[in-house]
Amino acid sequence: MVLSAGLTVLLLVGVVVGVNAGAADLSARTVFTTIASAVGWADKPDILTYHIVVDMRLPRVIGAIATGCGLAVCGAVLQSLTGNPLADPYILGISGGALLGAVAVIAAGVSIGGFLGFGAVTVAAFAGGALALLLVFALSVTRTGTLDGGRMILAGVAIGQLTGALSAAVVYFADRDAARRVQSWTLGSLAGTRWESVPVTVCVVLLLCVVVMARARFLDAFAFGDDAAATLGINVTALRWMLYSVVSLATAALVAQAGLIGFVGLVVPHIVRLLVGPAHAVVLPVTMLLGATLMLWTDIVCRGIVPDRELPLGLATAIIGVPVFVWVLHRERSR
């Protein structure tokens, strides 16, 4: 309870700081007044201030919260389903498929276009991630129709290697501008988050959280094996198909929107389990809060740590995530 309350306060403070942070120097009072004016509770300020706060910074803050929450939850669920502590949202090859889709569109010079507020690169990345997921499912399903966690990991690694090689080949033959844009996308960023895409992203994460929280007790049963779960009346095959599908498609949607942001889905669940234990009814809500808080504050740091330049989000999460993960491993070994 204390941990959740502390994370909630830190998240709310991050929202205020995140909306206030940026090149334009705005006071906290101006920010609050501008946000209030967006819902009709105050008079609108000048159009430039309104655009900066409401149209640019606020959707980015909401996007960071949703992305961090979603990636962390996906990692926690996949670690439980596969029984692999090194599982993260990208272990099933989804990130490789998303990368190939994005690279193909960038190299081809396809215009922004748009679908449900998303640009061509985002749509192609989601399609590539979904296609990679279908290939992994096809390679992992057994004759009885079940999904084997070990085979899924192997298939995900294989698909990831294949799509990575194809992406490298496309970049190799593309022009320099396309290669630069591909590099920027792979490093991850929330700078392009706008209101047109925020509702879809938030709905995806909300659906993900509702589905996995409703199955928290069943996820606990998987820790004792499929046979033990089946004795509790769980349809193991159907549950695995449903959870793998929901988590994987949510991952594809988040990667398509924000690019490749590593270590959040790997490190956050481990930290939470170390602090609150293995019960998913507790692990999942705390994971949501910690993932959202970590992503929001990391994005804030990325915007301000280098003068006149924004640090890539994926680079920052790796710099933070690696030492933290080493610390978690050391703590678990010493227990």
DAQUICOR-V797972 format. One record per backbone hydrogen bond with DSSP energy under -1.0 kcal/mol. CO is the residue of the C=O (numbers start at 0). NH is the residue of the N-H. If there is no record, write none. Layout:
BEGIN
co->CO nh->NH
co->CO nh->NH
END
This chain:
BEGIN
co->0 nh->4
co->1 nh->5
co->2 nh->6
co->3 nh->7
co->4 nh->8
co->5 nh->9
co->6 nh->10
co->7 nh->11
co->8 nh->12
co->9 nh->13
co->10 nh->14
co->11 nh->15
co->12 nh->16
co->13 nh->17
co->14 nh->18
co->15 nh->19
co->16 nh->20
co->26 nh->30
co->27 nh->31
co->28 nh->32
co->29 nh->33
co->30 nh->34
co->31 nh->35
co->32 nh->36
co->33 nh->37
co->35 nh->40
co->36 nh->39
co->45 nh->49
co->46 nh->50
co->47 nh->51
co->48 nh->52
co->49 nh->53
co->51 nh->56
co->52 nh->57
co->56 nh->60
co->57 nh->61
co->58 nh->62
co->59 nh->63
co->60 nh->64
co->61 nh->65
co->62 nh->66
co->63 nh->67
co->64 nh->68
co->65 nh->69
co->66 nh->70
co->67 nh->71
co->68 nh->72
co->69 nh->73
co->70 nh->74
co->71 nh->75
co->72 nh->76
co->73 nh->77
co->74 nh->78
co->75 nh->79
co->76 nh->80
co->77 nh->81
co->83 nh->86
co->87 nh->90
co->89 nh->92
co->92 nh->96
co->93 nh->97
co->94 nh->98
co->95 nh->99
co->96 nh->100
co->97 nh->101
co->98 nh->102
co->99 nh->103
co->100 nh->104
co->101 nh->105
co->102 nh->106
co->103 nh->107
co->104 nh->109
co->111 nh->119
co->114 nh->117
co->117 nh->114
co->118 nh->122
co->119 nh->123
co->120 nh->124
co->121 nh->125
co->122 nh->126
co->123 nh->127
co->124 nh->128
co->125 nh->129
co->126 nh->130
co->127 nh->131
co->128 nh->132
co->129 nh->133
co->130 nh->134
co->131 nh->135
co->132 nh->136
co->133 nh->137
co->134 nh->138
co->135 nh->139
co->136 nh->140
co->139 nh->147
co->141 nh->144
co->145 nh->141
co->147 nh->151
co->148 nh->152
co->149 nh->153
co->150 nh->154
co->151 nh->155
co->152 nh->156
co->153 nh->157
co->154 nh->158
co->155 nh->159
co->156 nh->160
co->157 nh->161
co->158 nh->162
co->159 nh->163
co->160 nh->164
co->161 nh->165
co->162 nh->166
co->163 nh->167
co->164 nh->168
co->165 nh->169
co->166 nh->170
co->167 nh->171
co->168 nh->172
co->174 nh->178
co->175 nh->179
co->176 nh->180
co->177 nh->181
co->178 nh->182
co->179 nh->183
co->180 nh->184
co->181 nh->185
co->182 nh->186
co->184 nh->187
co->186 nh->313
co->187 nh->312
co->189 nh->192
co->193 nh->196
co->193 nh->197
co->196 nh->200
co->197 nh->201
co->198 nh->202
co->199 nh->203
co->200 nh->204
co->201 nh->205
co->202 nh->206
co->203 nh->207
co->204 nh->208
co->205 nh->209
co->206 nh->210
co->207 nh->211
co->208 nh->212
co->209 nh->213
co->212 nh->215
co->214 nh->218
co->215 nh->219
co->216 nh->220
co->217 nh->221
co->219 nh->222
co->220 nh->223
co->221 nh->224
co->224 nh->228
co->225 nh->229
co->226 nh->230
co->228 nh->233
co->229 nh->232
co->233 nh->235
co->234 nh->238
co->235 nh->239
co->236 nh->240
co->237 nh->241
co->238 nh->242
co->239 nh->243
co->240 nh->244
co->241 nh->245
co->242 nh->246
co->243 nh->247
co->244 nh->248
co->245 nh->249
co->246 nh->250
co->247 nh->251
co->248 nh->252
co->249 nh->253
co->250 nh->254
co->251 nh->255
co->252 nh->256
co->253 nh->257
co->254 nh->258
co->257 nh->188
co->262 nh->266
co->263 nh->267
co->266 nh->270
co->267 nh->271
co->268 nh->272
co->269 nh->273
co->270 nh->274
co->271 nh->275
co->272 nh->276
co->278 nh->281
co->278 nh->282
co->279 nh->283
co->281 nh->285
co->282 nh->286
co->283 nh->287
co->284 nh->288
co->285 nh->289
co->286 nh->290
co->287 nh->291
co->288 nh->292
co->289 nh->293
co->290 nh->294
co->291 nh->295
co->292 nh->296
co->293 nh->297
co->294 nh->298
co->295 nh->299
co->296 nh->300
co->297 nh->301
co->298 nh->302
co->300 nh->304
co->301 nh->310
co->305 nh->308
co->311 nh->315
co->312 nh->316
co->313 nh->317
co->314 nh->318
co->315 nh->319
co->316 nh->320
co->317 nh->321
co->319 nh->323
co->320 nh->324
co->321 nh->325
co->322 nh->326
co->323 nh->327
co->324 nh->328
co->325 nh->329
co->326 nh->330
co->327 nh->331
co->328 nh->332
co->329 nh->333
END
